[in-house]
Each structure stands twice: as structure tokens, then as C-alpha cells.
Amino acid sequence: MKVIITGSKGQLGLEIINQLEKINSKFMRKKYDINSTTSSSLNITNLEDVKRIILNERPDVVINCAAHTKVDLCESDIENAYKINALGVRNLAITCEKIGAKLVQVSTDYVFNGDSSVPYREDSITCPNSIYGKSKLMGENFVKQFSSKYFIIRTAWLYGEGNNFVRTMINLAKNNNKINVINDQFGTPTSTVDLARVIINLIETEYYGIYHGTCKGQCSWYDFAYKIFDTIGLKNVILNPISSNEFKSIAQRPMYSVLDNFMLDLIGMDTFRNWEDALIEYLKK
Ligand SMILES: NC(=O)c1ccc[n+]([C@@H]2O[C@H](COP(=O)([O-])OP(=O)(O)OC[C@H]3O[C@@H](n4cnc5c(N)ncnc54)[C@H](OP(=O)(O)O)[C@@H]3O)[C@@H](O)[C@H]2O)c1
């Protein structure tokens, strides 16, 4: 199976490649012909680039891991946010359709406004608060409009190899003995290891559609930070729970963005671990 990965130097891209390569070496044959692209080798905002590479390579699957993920920056960098998260995705959808390739689009919990008190399902009403969420939702809509073989997977609070909340907390602890962490926003920390595994399983199927894909359980950012420090045995830093009102951020974030992996569960492919188990394994490494 020939697979093109966009944004392959990002957190999720790196883990997907890692797992595809492991599968190749386990089976002692090249099950996956992997083409990892970056923003310099394949800028998804450029339709000509996208066409040139995808029509030439003729992959069976394109996994789009490219995105403008700096949520606060998106509020001022609006044009780029829409170019990458919406138009770039449209370019991939149109081009994949020309050759009948499957398209995996990774989306976000930020397509919801966070007013719910129960986990969001795939058919819950979307209503993003931020430019990031709005641009990602437009990307989803383009995929639905232009691709007939798509998997849209909404995930949340992702961490892997790269910049993420876990690394930020550990770095902050090096120079601070007290760290303020928001205690009234709830979601589910999700390991790229679990998400990549589910994506790789999905691309082998024709179970097209929209999915929620996060680890199981839920917590606040404060609970998340507490679990990180507790696991690595960091005791000399005080974690101070604060409200969202006390921590002004540029973009408005959903207060509650827990996702229900309802559709994955229905097709028997929800292999996500509990968020705490996945986090412990990540920290051990
Ligand atoms: N991180 C989270 O907490 C989170 C939560 C929910 C959903 N998601 C979604 O999950 C997916 C993966 O996220 P991630 O955390 O792995 O992202 P990431 O680490 O920020 O990586 C994003 C990648 O996209 C690339 N990129 C940016 N603009 C591009 C362009 N025009 N053309 C090609 N590549 C481009 C970047 O490359 P350069 O550095 O070279 O620009 C970077 O390698 C994204 O769709 C994101 O929206 C993430």
C-alpha cells in the first residue's frame, strides 16, 4: 500500500511513520511504501504542488498530518490558518478524488463550542469559537464535499514527539516552583501512539466517515499536569489550580471538549487506552 504523509515532521506525522516502518520491518517485507513529505517538499496550500506530487506518485492513501496548530496565533494569522487548515485540505481532497485515493484528515475537538456537559458524538452540532476551530471545520467540510473515500478523525489534547502540554509543564518546572494551571476546562489527553495505531488500522478498511478518536476518560488541564508531575516524581513544584478567567489566552477555548469515540466503538476499532495509562508509558520513555 502506497501512503503519502503530509506534515510528517509534526507530532502525529512522526508517530505514524514510526509505526508504519515498524510494521514493515516486522513483516520483513515492504507492506507500506511510505512517502513522508514536509511543508518544504509538499506545501499543501499550493494546489499545483499537491497535484504534481499526488498525481505522479498515485498513492492508495494520503494521511494529512499538516495543520496550522498554533491556536492563539491563528487569531491574528487568519489568512494562513484558513490557507493551511481549509484550502490545503481542499487541495488534497480534490486531488485524492482524481485518483481514487483514500484521504485521512485529522481534525479537532475545537470544532465544538464546549457548552456541553456530556461527551460530544460525531453527529453533535459543531460551533467553533476560535479561528483554529473554524478553519479546521471548513477543512472537514471540504473533505466531505470533494472526497468520496475519507476518514475524518477528530482528536484532542495531543502529545507525542514535539511541542505539547507535557513538555511545556516539564520545562516550566525547571525554572518555577509554582505553576498556575487551568482547572475548569475539561478534555482528554491523547497519545499520538494510540491515534496513529487507530489511523493505520482504519486505512486498511473501507469504513469511511467521521470519527472521534481520543484516549478514554477525562480530566482538567490541572489534573493532567498533576498526573505528569506525580508520575515523574516531581514534588518540589506547587501546582496552583486557577479558572479560565484568571488565565487570559488569545483564542477562546472550549470549556468542555470531551469526545465520545462512538463510531469507532460501533465498528469495533476503538483501541484507545485510558489517558492515564498512555501518559505513564509516554513519560517512561
Ligand atoms: N496538537 C494537538 O493538541 C491537537 C489537538 C487536536 C487536533 N490536532 C490535529 O492533529 C493533527 C496533527 O497535529 P500535530 O500536533 O501533530 O501538529 P504539529 O506537531 O504542529 O505538526 C503540524 C505539521 O504541519 C506542517 N505544516 C504546516 N503548514 C504546512 C503546509 N502548508 N504544508 C505542509 N505541511 C505544513 C508543519 O510543518 P512545518 O513546521 O514545516 O511548517 C508541521 O510539521 C493536526 O491536524 C491538528 O490540527 C492536534
Ligand as a Chemical Component Dictionary entry (heavy atoms), coordinates in Angstrom:
data_LIG
# 
_chem_comp.id                   LIG 
_chem_comp.type                 NON-POLYMER 
_chem_comp.pdbx_formal_charge   0 
_chem_comp.three_letter_code    LIG 
# 
loop_
_chem_comp_atom.comp_id 
_chem_comp_atom.atom_id 
_chem_comp_atom.alt_atom_id 
_chem_comp_atom.type_symbol 
_chem_comp_atom.charge 
_chem_comp_atom.model_Cartn_x 
_chem_comp_atom.model_Cartn_y 
_chem_comp_atom.model_Cartn_z 
_chem_comp_atom.pdbx_ordinal 
LIG N1  N1  N 0  -1.737 19.158 18.960 1  
LIG C1  C1  C 0  -2.951 18.997 19.465 2  
LIG O1  O1  O 0  -3.182 19.121 20.678 3  
LIG C2  C2  C 0  -4.102 18.659 18.554 4  
LIG C3  C3  C 0  -5.380 18.530 19.101 5  
LIG C4  C4  C 0  -6.444 18.210 18.255 6  
LIG C5  C5  C 0  -6.221 18.003 16.908 7  
LIG N2  N2  N 1  -4.963 18.151 16.400 8  
LIG C6  C6  C 0  -4.781 17.936 14.963 9  
LIG O2  O2  O 0  -3.920 16.821 14.820 10 
LIG C7  C7  C 0  -3.136 16.979 13.644 11 
LIG C8  C8  C 0  -1.670 16.742 13.965 12 
LIG O3  O3  O 0  -1.291 17.689 14.958 13 
LIG P1  P1  P 0  0.215  17.774 15.482 14 
LIG O4  O4  O 0  0.151  18.132 16.930 15 
LIG O5  O5  O -1 0.964  16.576 15.035 16 
LIG O6  O6  O 0  0.727  19.051 14.675 17 
LIG P2  P2  P 0  2.194  19.698 14.649 18 
LIG O7  O7  O 0  3.114  18.936 15.512 19 
LIG O8  O8  O 0  2.004  21.154 14.884 20 
LIG O9  O9  O 0  2.630  19.463 13.132 21 
LIG C9  C9  C 0  1.982  20.112 12.093 22 
LIG C10 C10 C 0  2.834  19.936 10.865 23 
LIG O10 O10 O 0  2.188  20.594 9.769  24 
LIG C11 C11 C 0  3.196  21.094 8.937  25 
LIG N3  N3  N 0  2.670  22.147 8.078  26 
LIG C12 C12 C 0  2.270  23.397 8.407  27 
LIG N4  N4  N 0  1.887  24.062 7.308  28 
LIG C13 C13 C 0  2.049  23.228 6.266  29 
LIG C14 C14 C 0  1.840  23.341 4.870  30 
LIG N5  N5  N 0  1.374  24.466 4.320  31 
LIG N6  N6  N 0  2.110  22.272 4.077  32 
LIG C15 C15 C 0  2.609  21.124 4.594  33 
LIG N7  N7  N 0  2.854  20.973 5.908  34 
LIG C16 C16 C 0  2.570  22.009 6.738  35 
LIG C17 C17 C 0  4.244  21.607 9.900  36 
LIG O11 O11 O 0  5.469  21.673 9.238  37 
LIG P3  P3  P 0  6.402  22.972 9.377  38 
LIG O12 O12 O 0  6.808  23.026 10.813 39 
LIG O13 O13 O 0  7.485  22.688 8.419  40 
LIG O14 O14 O 0  5.537  24.148 8.972  41 
LIG C18 C18 C 0  4.230  20.549 10.987 42 
LIG O15 O15 O 0  5.206  19.569 10.736 43 
LIG C19 C19 C 0  -3.467 18.361 13.096 44 
LIG O16 O16 O 0  -4.433 18.242 12.081 45 
LIG C20 C20 C 0  -4.083 19.082 14.275 46 
LIG O17 O17 O 0  -4.990 20.082 13.863 47 
LIG C21 C21 C 0  -3.894 18.448 17.187 48 
# 
loop_
_chem_comp_bond.comp_id 
_chem_comp_bond.atom_id_1 
_chem_comp_bond.atom_id_2 
_chem_comp_bond.value_order 
_chem_comp_bond.pdbx_ordinal 
LIG N1  C1  SING 1  
LIG C1  O1  DOUB 2  
LIG C1  C2  SING 3  
LIG C2  C3  SING 4  
LIG C2  C21 DOUB 5  
LIG C3  C4  DOUB 6  
LIG C4  C5  SING 7  
LIG C5  N2  DOUB 8  
LIG N2  C6  SING 9  
LIG N2  C21 SING 10 
LIG C6  O2  SING 11 
LIG C6  C20 SING 12 
LIG O2  C7  SING 13 
LIG C7  C8  SING 14 
LIG C7  C19 SING 15 
LIG C8  O3  SING 16 
LIG O3  P1  SING 17 
LIG P1  O4  DOUB 18 
LIG P1  O5  SING 19 
LIG P1  O6  SING 20 
LIG O6  P2  SING 21 
LIG P2  O7  DOUB 22 
LIG P2  O8  SING 23 
LIG P2  O9  SING 24 
LIG O9  C9  SING 25 
LIG C9  C10 SING 26 
LIG C10 O10 SING 27 
LIG C10 C18 SING 28 
LIG O10 C11 SING 29 
LIG C11 N3  SING 30 
LIG C11 C17 SING 31 
LIG N3  C12 SING 32 
LIG N3  C16 SING 33 
LIG C12 N4  DOUB 34 
LIG N4  C13 SING 35 
LIG C13 C14 SING 36 
LIG C13 C16 DOUB 37 
LIG C14 N5  SING 38 
LIG C14 N6  DOUB 39 
LIG N6  C15 SING 40 
LIG C15 N7  DOUB 41 
LIG N7  C16 SING 42 
LIG C17 O11 SING 43 
LIG C17 C18 SING 44 
LIG O11 P3  SING 45 
LIG P3  O12 DOUB 46 
LIG P3  O13 SING 47 
LIG P3  O14 SING 48 
LIG C18 O15 SING 49 
LIG C19 O16 SING 50 
LIG C19 C20 SING 51 
LIG C20 O17 SING 52 
# 
